[in-house]
Amino acid sequence: MSIDGTSESAPVTGERTEDAHEGGFRTDMMISVDRGGPRYGEFIEKVREFMDRARAAFPSEELVDELIDELTVVNAKLAAVEINEWESPSGTRIDLPARGNITLPPYLVDKAGDDGVQARVTFTRFHLGGNNAAHGGFICTAFDDLLGMTSALATGKVTRTAYLTVNYRSITPLNTELTVSTSIVRLEGRKIFVAATMKDGERLCAEADGLFIALNPGQP
Ligand SMILES: CCCCCCCCCCCC(=O)SCCNC(=O)CCNC(=O)[C@H](O)C(C)(C)COP(=O)(O)OP(=O)(O)OC[C@H]1O[C@@H](n2cnc3c(N)ncnc32)[C@H](O)[C@@H]1OP(=O)(O)O
């Protein structure tokens, strides 16, 4: 199953393989479309809404007391079901925006192949930098993940970012669907040179170029 959940063939699968890099960083992320159940995506959306609302709120002291009590209960429930990163629904549910990973800005993958990835990302209040514009760090995060995906799909290997250069060309708005396009610039042995753009319509918001390195077996 592919990263966008639409195709039956792709280098990264939910099956354990000999290249699983046990002890190291893995391509074998045990991807799934059902872990956590049919409402797991709805749960993640509620968490994202919470993050946005927490960022935007000016609560009274009484409300803060109340929220601490309620969150203590929720956190205890989640602590009781903690699991390792490879088998957690978060980060492995490829049918959900950004694989159900709240660390990442929510993106939807429209196309993912060995020559690049097309995605739509929307920054919200949680990702605010200032004056209604997205924080540059979250723009980097989106590029890093989508370029990591690009490198993994192009090589079928585990890769890590060696460098990532981002140029901010114009304001990146919140609550606006932006398009991200990535491409492979060239492959040189273990080195994967990649590039990406982020656009609001035709307007270039940011662009990136990076180098990802295919890891040797067992490399962290
Ligand atoms: C569901 C599926 C989707 C899955 C999608 C998942 C996407 C997740 C994406 C997240 C990606 C991350 O954030 S990863 C986290 C951020 N990155 C890291 O933590 C990486 C930390 N750095 C390292 O671990 C290491 O430095 C490496 C692995 C990058 C490279 O170390 P190494 O393996 O020992 O290789 P090394 O010999 O040093 O370098 C190999 C070649 O690359 C060159 N090289 C190395 N670093 C650089 C550099 N910064 N700038 C220029 N060139 C460099 C070297 O000169 C050499 O060239 P030559 O002599 O061969 O010509």
The ligand as a Gaussian input file, in Angstrom:
#p B3LYP/6-31G(d) Opt

LIG

0 1
 C        5.641000       5.938000       5.725000
 C        6.859000       6.138000       4.972000
 C        7.256000       7.576000       4.858000
 C        8.237000       7.932000       5.854000
 C        8.506000       9.375000       5.823000
 C        9.294000       9.723000       7.023000
 C        9.859000      11.077000       6.854000
 C       10.578000      11.460000       8.082000
 C       11.496000      12.578000       7.761000
 C       12.189000      13.045000       8.975000
 C       13.644000      13.144000       8.670000
 C       14.407000      13.682000       9.816000
 O       13.990000      14.620000      10.400000
 S       15.842000      12.964000      10.230000
 C       16.326000      13.846000      11.652000
 C       17.259000      15.012000      11.347000
 N       18.570000      14.498000      10.868000
 C       19.409000      13.910000      11.672000
 O       19.256000      13.743000      12.895000
 C       20.671000      13.399000      11.005000
 C       21.902000      13.538000      11.892000
 N       23.110000      13.252000      11.112000
 C       23.459000      11.982000      10.888000
 O       22.880000      11.014000      11.453000
 C       24.595000      11.767000       9.930000
 O       25.382000      12.933000       9.851000
 C       24.106000      11.397000       8.523000
 C       23.273000      10.089000       8.600000
 C       23.233000      12.489000       7.887000
 C       25.309000      11.156000       7.630000
 O       26.268000      10.350000       8.320000
 P       26.927000       9.045000       7.670000
 O       25.879000       8.046000       7.347000
 O       28.040000       8.611000       8.577000
 O       27.469000       9.533000       6.293000
 P       28.724000      10.445000       5.943000
 O       29.813000       9.518000       5.496000
 O       29.014000      11.450000       6.982000
 O       28.148000      11.228000       4.684000
 C       27.767000      10.539000       3.497000
 C       27.999000      11.509000       2.353000
 O       27.119000      12.634000       2.533000
 C       27.894000      13.834000       2.680000
 N       27.278000      14.658000       3.704000
 C       26.864000      14.271000       4.926000
 N       26.318000      15.303000       5.594000
 C       26.406000      16.375000       4.781000
 C       26.004000      17.726000       4.889000
 N       25.409000      18.207000       5.969000
 N       26.272000      18.538000       3.838000
 C       26.852000      18.073000       2.709000
 N       27.228000      16.803000       2.539000
 C       27.029000      15.957000       3.555000
 C       29.281000      13.364000       3.088000
 O       30.266000      14.297000       2.700000
 C       29.407000      12.068000       2.281000
 O       29.683000      12.396000       0.935000
 P       30.674000      11.512000       0.026000
 O       32.017000      11.596000       0.691000
 O       30.117000      10.118000       0.065000
 O       30.616000      12.157000      -1.312000

